């Protein structure tokens, strides 16, 4: 999984932003893999969020997130 890879969030998932629990919006994201975390960014500059690598893999395995293309 390299930077610039695209993924789609198919079901709402929870992420942690500054200690607050928020729901990440469904839709297509660009993935930026940074060491032990995964940053998902919207193309339009909308809100982005970060997941731990473990959480990203869990959501991918459970079908909440899928690679595009």
Order of alpha helices (4+ residues) and beta strands (2+ residues): beta-beta-beta-beta-beta-beta-alpha-beta
